[in-house]
Amino acid sequence: MSKSITVSYEGKPCYDILLEQNFLKLTPKLKELNISPKRKVCIVTDSNLAVLHADALAECIKPYFDSCITFCFPAGEQSKNLDTVQNLYQELINHHFDRKDLLIAFGGGVVGDLTGFTAATYLRGIDFIQIPTSLLSQVDSSIGGKTGVDFLHYKNMVGAFYQPKLVYMNLSLLKTLPKDQFISGMGEVLKHGFIKSADYFSWLKQNQMQIMNLSFDIIEEMIYQSCQIKRDVVERDPKETGERALLNFGHTIGHAVEKLSDFKLSHGQCVSIGIAAASRLSCDVGTLRKEDCAEIIRTLQAFGLLVSVSRFTPQEILSVSKSDKKMSAGKIKFILLESIGNAYIDADLSDAQLLSGITSILKDSDGRREEDTQNGTEL
């Protein structure tokens, strides 16, 4: 059974998100969008997807297009840079791609972000569609038009807002997703409940076992609900001038941990660590009840997500956090919680407060959180 969500941009319908079980409706949707079969198409993917699923996608769309090529780059965050974009530019130039042609982002968030940025900048803009294959990309990065790449060690520092023509999800691909990547995606799924819907958070807890066992109907509903939450936010604030910043809950400290780990920790796990820190900080400043904070931590752990990290100092994490692109007038725009389902922006936190939140997610060599060794207590 398929589901569909329409995303508007600046008050007008812009693109659809389709949740399907296979690729059968992809070509009919291309026809519906008036994407000409005379166009050339380039499938952009990574080395993992190229082995597993790229041939199946190519076989599906090759009969529709006059020309179909595939551009593959090494999987991983280390490839999300301007060098890879340059190589993709060269491939498109060599095959004489023009503004009427099409890119397809086929993969997780790295593939989607990089392909979208290339589409936004090649010949000042060509069409692209998103076919996200990971849970994280399906509920988060494929929606909203944020594209970009990392610069040096700064995550997503170079980018553009550029909307896809379509987001098409073949949910059956999740069955082949490594378990750790699925768990990573749950960091972004749970975030939606934390910032916007206590009811959704409760539903996720109630259906935890079925979610982790990949019960198709439950997974489909979960992705549908998460996509609706993100759709509603990005429609109201497409360029992140206000409310959209709430989607960064857990990301400021999470991105710092991700960078310090040299991207060896997955994005979703780092977001979970950042959520744990932001929740405890919300409790420290008096907006979030201790019971709610404890429930957030327990739920993250129940889904296999991390809530602490070792090897780094509070000062290291704070310093890297201050290089985040979300800084405003020298202040970190930090997302905190008033309650589960109700987030807000705080740009007035002191370094001492931030260090307290960061300290709460650090473990010592014995695996204990640094805060616990000082206070003898844990939320």
C-alpha positions as CSV (number, residue, x, y, z in Angstrom):
1,M,0.0,0.0,0.0
2,S,1.5,3.3,-1.0
3,K,1.3,6.8,0.6
4,S,1.9,10.2,-0.8
5,I,2.7,13.6,0.7
6,T,2.8,16.9,-1.2
7,V,5.4,19.5,-0.1
8,S,4.7,23.1,-0.9
9,Y,7.3,25.8,-1.4
10,E,6.5,29.5,-1.0
11,G,2.8,28.7,-0.9
12,K,2.7,26.5,-4.0
13,P,2.8,22.7,-4.4
14,C,6.4,21.9,-5.3
15,Y,7.0,18.1,-5.2
16,D,5.6,14.8,-3.9
17,I,7.0,12.3,-1.5
18,L,5.9,8.8,-2.5
19,L,6.2,5.8,-0.2
20,E,6.2,2.7,-2.3
21,Q,7.2,-1.0,-1.9
22,N,9.2,-1.2,-5.2
23,F,10.1,0.9,-8.3
24,L,7.0,0.1,-10.3
25,K,5.4,3.5,-10.0
26,L,8.6,5.5,-10.7
27,T,8.4,5.6,-14.5
28,P,4.6,6.5,-14.5
29,K,5.5,9.3,-12.0
30,L,8.2,10.6,-14.3
31,K,5.6,10.8,-17.1
32,E,3.2,12.6,-14.8
33,L,5.9,15.2,-14.0
34,N,6.4,15.7,-17.8
35,I,10.0,14.7,-17.5
36,S,10.8,14.0,-21.1
37,P,12.2,10.6,-22.1
38,K,14.5,12.5,-24.5
39,R,16.5,13.7,-21.5
40,K,19.7,12.2,-20.4
41,V,19.8,10.9,-16.9
42,C,22.6,10.3,-14.4
43,I,22.2,8.1,-11.4
44,V,24.5,9.3,-8.7
45,T,25.2,6.7,-6.1
46,D,27.9,5.3,-3.8
47,S,30.0,2.2,-3.8
48,N,27.6,0.3,-1.4
49,L,24.4,1.0,-3.4
50,A,26.2,0.3,-6.7
51,V,26.7,-3.3,-5.6
52,L,23.3,-3.8,-4.1
53,H,20.6,-1.9,-5.9
54,A,21.9,0.4,-8.7
55,D,21.4,-2.1,-11.5
56,A,17.8,-2.7,-10.5
57,L,17.1,1.1,-10.6
58,A,18.9,1.4,-13.9
59,E,17.0,-1.4,-15.5
60,C,13.7,0.2,-14.4
61,I,14.4,3.6,-15.9
62,K,16.7,2.8,-18.9
63,P,13.7,1.9,-21.2
64,Y,12.3,5.4,-20.5
65,F,15.3,7.6,-21.2
66,D,17.4,7.9,-24.4
67,S,20.6,7.8,-22.3
68,C,21.3,6.6,-18.7
69,I,24.7,6.7,-17.0
70,T,25.8,6.0,-13.5
71,F,28.3,8.0,-11.4
72,C,29.6,6.1,-8.4
73,F,31.8,7.4,-5.6
74,P,33.3,5.8,-2.5
75,A,30.7,5.4,0.2
76,G,31.1,7.5,3.4
77,E,31.1,11.0,4.7
78,Q,34.8,11.4,3.6
79,S,33.5,11.6,0.0
80,K,31.0,14.4,0.7
81,N,33.3,17.2,-0.5
82,L,34.0,19.5,-3.4
83,D,36.5,17.0,-5.0
84,T,33.7,14.5,-5.5
85,V,31.4,17.3,-6.9
86,Q,34.1,18.3,-9.3
87,N,34.4,14.7,-10.5
88,L,30.7,14.6,-11.0
89,Y,30.8,17.9,-13.0
90,Q,33.4,16.4,-15.2
91,E,31.3,13.3,-15.9
92,L,28.3,15.4,-16.8
93,I,30.4,17.6,-19.1
94,N,31.9,14.6,-20.8
95,H,28.4,13.3,-21.5
96,H,27.1,16.6,-22.7
97,F,24.5,17.1,-20.0
98,D,22.5,20.3,-20.4
99,R,19.8,22.1,-18.3
100,K,17.1,19.8,-19.7
101,D,18.7,16.7,-18.3
102,L,18.2,15.0,-15.0
103,L,20.2,13.8,-11.9
104,I,18.9,11.0,-9.6
105,A,20.3,10.9,-6.1
106,F,20.2,7.2,-5.2
107,G,21.5,6.5,-1.7
108,G,21.6,7.9,1.8
109,G,22.1,11.4,3.1
110,V,25.6,11.9,1.7
111,V,24.4,11.0,-1.8
112,G,21.3,13.1,-1.6
113,D,23.1,16.2,-0.2
114,L,26.0,16.0,-2.8
115,T,23.7,15.3,-5.8
116,G,21.3,18.1,-4.8
117,F,24.3,20.6,-4.5
118,T,25.6,19.5,-7.9
119,A,22.1,19.9,-9.4
120,A,21.8,23.4,-7.9
121,T,25.2,24.5,-9.3
122,Y,25.8,22.7,-12.6
123,L,24.8,25.1,-15.4
124,R,23.2,27.2,-12.6
125,G,20.6,24.5,-12.0
126,I,19.3,21.3,-13.5
127,D,16.4,19.0,-12.3
128,F,17.0,16.2,-9.8
129,I,15.0,13.7,-7.9
130,Q,15.7,12.0,-4.6
131,I,15.5,8.2,-4.1
132,P,16.6,7.9,-0.5
133,T,17.6,4.4,0.6
134,S,18.4,4.8,4.3
135,L,16.0,5.4,7.1
136,L,17.8,8.6,8.0
137,S,17.6,10.0,4.5
138,Q,14.0,9.0,4.1
139,V,12.8,10.9,7.2
140,D,15.2,13.8,7.1
141,S,17.8,14.8,4.5
142,S,15.7,14.1,1.3
143,I,13.0,16.5,2.4
144,G,13.2,20.3,2.4
145,G,15.7,21.2,-0.3
146,K,18.8,21.5,1.9
147,T,21.8,20.5,-0.2
148,G,25.5,20.7,0.6
149,V,28.9,19.2,1.1
150,D,31.6,19.4,3.8
151,F,34.5,21.8,3.5
152,L,37.8,20.7,5.1
153,H,36.4,19.3,8.4
154,Y,33.4,21.6,8.6
155,K,30.1,19.7,8.0
156,N,27.7,21.0,5.4
157,M,29.5,24.3,5.3
158,V,29.0,24.8,1.5
159,G,25.5,24.3,0.1
160,A,22.3,25.7,-1.3
161,F,18.6,25.5,-0.9
162,Y,17.4,23.6,-4.0
163,Q,14.1,21.7,-4.3
164,P,13.9,18.2,-5.9
165,K,11.3,17.4,-8.5
166,L,10.3,14.3,-6.6
167,V,11.2,12.2,-3.5
168,Y,10.5,8.5,-4.3
169,M,11.0,5.9,-1.5
170,N,11.2,2.2,-2.1
171,L,10.7,1.0,1.4
172,S,11.6,-2.6,0.6
173,L,15.3,-1.4,0.4
174,L,15.3,-1.0,4.2
175,K,15.3,-4.7,4.5
176,T,18.8,-4.8,3.2
177,L,20.0,-1.9,5.4
178,P,22.6,-2.9,8.0
179,K,21.1,-2.9,11.5
180,D,23.4,-0.2,12.8
181,Q,22.3,2.2,9.9
182,F,18.7,1.6,10.7
183,I,19.3,2.4,14.4
184,S,21.2,5.5,13.3
185,G,18.1,6.7,11.4
186,M,16.0,6.3,14.5
187,G,17.9,9.2,16.0
188,E,16.2,11.5,13.5
189,V,12.9,9.8,13.8
190,L,12.8,10.2,17.6
191,K,13.9,13.8,17.2
192,H,10.6,14.6,15.4
193,G,8.6,13.4,18.4
194,F,10.8,15.3,20.9
195,I,10.5,18.6,19.1
196,K,7.0,18.5,17.7
197,S,4.7,15.7,18.9
198,A,4.4,14.0,22.3
199,D,1.8,11.7,20.8
200,Y,4.2,10.6,18.1
201,F,6.8,10.0,20.7
202,S,4.4,7.8,22.7
203,W,3.4,5.9,19.5
204,L,7.1,5.2,18.8
205,K,7.6,3.8,22.3
206,Q,4.5,1.7,22.1
207,N,5.6,0.2,18.8
208,Q,9.3,-0.2,19.6
209,M,9.5,-4.0,19.1
210,Q,7.6,-3.9,15.8
211,I,9.8,-1.0,14.6
212,M,13.0,-2.9,15.4
213,N,11.7,-6.0,13.8
214,L,10.9,-4.0,10.6
215,S,7.2,-4.7,10.6
216,F,6.4,-3.2,7.2
217,D,3.0,-1.6,8.1
218,I,4.5,0.0,11.2
219,I,7.7,1.2,9.4
220,E,5.6,2.7,6.6
221,E,3.4,4.6,9.1
222,M,6.5,5.7,11.1
223,I,8.2,7.2,8.0
224,Y,4.9,8.7,6.8
225,Q,4.4,10.5,10.2
226,S,8.0,11.7,10.3
227,C,7.8,13.0,6.8
228,Q,4.6,14.9,7.6
229,I,6.3,16.5,10.6
230,K,9.3,17.6,8.6
231,R,7.1,18.7,5.7
232,D,5.0,21.0,7.9
233,V,8.1,22.6,9.4
234,V,9.9,23.2,6.1
235,E,6.8,24.6,4.4
236,R,6.4,27.2,7.1
237,D,10.2,28.1,7.1
238,P,11.8,27.0,3.8
239,K,15.1,28.9,4.3
240,E,15.6,28.3,8.0
241,T,15.0,31.8,9.2
242,G,13.0,30.7,12.3
243,E,11.1,27.5,13.1
244,R,13.1,25.2,10.9
245,A,16.1,25.6,13.2
246,L,14.1,23.4,15.7
247,L,15.0,20.5,13.4
248,N,18.6,21.0,14.6
249,F,17.8,19.6,18.0
250,G,20.8,17.6,19.1
251,H,22.8,18.6,16.1
252,T,25.1,21.3,17.4
253,I,26.9,19.0,19.9
254,G,26.1,16.0,17.7
255,H,28.0,17.6,14.7
256,A,30.9,18.4,17.0
257,V,31.1,14.8,18.2
258,E,30.8,13.6,14.6
259,K,33.7,15.7,13.5
260,L,35.9,14.9,16.4
261,S,35.3,11.2,15.8
262,D,36.6,11.8,12.2
263,F,33.1,10.7,11.1
264,K,33.6,7.2,12.5
265,L,30.5,7.6,14.6
266,S,27.3,7.7,12.4
267,H,25.3,10.9,12.1
268,G,22.2,9.5,13.9
269,Q,24.2,8.2,16.8
270,C,25.9,11.6,17.2
271,V,22.5,13.3,17.0
272,S,21.3,11.0,19.8
273,I,24.3,12.0,21.9
274,G,23.6,15.6,21.2
275,I,19.9,15.1,22.1
276,A,21.0,13.6,25.4
277,A,23.1,16.7,26.1
278,A,20.4,19.1,25.0
279,S,17.8,17.4,27.1
280,R,20.0,17.5,30.3
281,L,20.8,21.1,29.5
282,S,17.0,21.8,29.2
283,C,16.6,20.3,32.6
284,D,19.5,22.3,34.0
285,V,18.0,25.6,32.8
286,G,14.6,24.7,34.3
287,T,12.4,24.2,31.3
288,L,12.3,20.4,31.1
289,R,11.2,18.1,33.9
290,K,13.7,15.6,35.2
291,E,11.2,12.8,34.6
292,D,10.9,13.8,30.9
293,C,14.6,14.1,30.5
294,A,15.0,10.6,32.0
295,E,12.3,9.2,29.7
296,I,14.1,10.7,26.7
297,I,17.4,9.1,27.7
298,R,15.8,5.7,28.4
299,T,14.0,5.7,25.0
300,L,17.1,6.6,23.0
301,Q,18.9,3.7,24.7
302,A,15.9,1.3,24.2
303,F,16.3,1.9,20.4
304,G,20.0,1.1,20.6
305,L,21.2,4.7,20.4
306,L,24.1,6.2,22.2
307,V,23.7,8.8,25.0
308,S,27.3,9.3,25.9
309,V,30.8,9.3,24.4
310,S,34.4,9.1,25.5
311,R,37.8,10.3,24.3
312,F,36.9,14.0,24.0
313,T,37.1,16.8,26.5
314,P,34.2,19.3,27.1
315,Q,36.4,22.1,25.9
316,E,37.1,20.3,22.6
317,I,33.4,19.7,21.9
318,L,32.5,23.3,22.8
319,S,35.3,24.7,20.6
320,V,34.1,22.6,17.6
321,S,30.5,23.5,18.3
322,K,31.4,27.1,17.9
323,S,32.5,26.5,14.4
324,D,29.0,25.3,13.5
325,K,27.4,27.1,10.6
326,K,24.3,27.8,12.8
327,M,26.2,30.4,14.8
328,S,24.5,33.8,14.8
329,A,26.3,37.0,15.8
330,G,28.9,34.9,17.7
331,K,26.3,33.0,19.7
332,I,25.2,29.4,19.3
333,K,21.6,29.0,18.4
334,F,20.9,26.1,20.7
335,I,17.6,24.0,20.6
336,L,16.2,23.1,24.0
337,L,12.9,21.6,25.2
338,E,10.1,23.0,27.3
339,S,8.5,19.6,27.3
340,I,8.5,16.5,25.1
341,G,7.0,17.7,21.8
342,N,7.7,21.4,22.4
343,A,11.1,22.8,21.4
344,Y,12.5,26.3,21.4
345,I,15.5,28.3,20.3
346,D,17.9,29.7,23.0
347,A,20.8,31.9,21.8
348,D,21.8,33.2,25.2
349,L,23.4,30.1,26.8
350,S,26.7,30.8,28.5
351,D,29.8,28.7,27.9
352,A,29.5,27.5,31.5
353,Q,26.0,26.2,30.8
354,L,27.1,24.6,27.5
355,L,30.0,22.9,29.1
356,S,27.7,21.5,31.8
357,G,25.5,20.0,29.1
358,I,28.5,18.6,27.3
359,T,30.0,17.1,30.4
360,S,26.8,15.2,31.0
361,I,27.5,13.0,27.9
362,L,31.1,12.3,28.5
363,K,32.3,8.9,29.9
364,D,35.5,8.2,31.8
365,S,37.8,5.3,31.1
366,D,35.6,3.1,33.2
367,G,32.6,3.8,31.1
368,R,31.0,6.1,33.7
369,R,29.7,9.5,32.7
370,E,31.9,12.3,34.1
371,E,28.9,13.9,35.6
372,D,28.1,10.7,37.6
373,T,31.5,10.5,39.1
374,Q,31.1,14.1,40.3
375,N,27.5,13.9,41.6
376,G,27.0,10.3,42.3
377,T,23.6,10.5,40.5
378,E,22.2,10.0,37.1
379,L,19.0,11.0,35.4
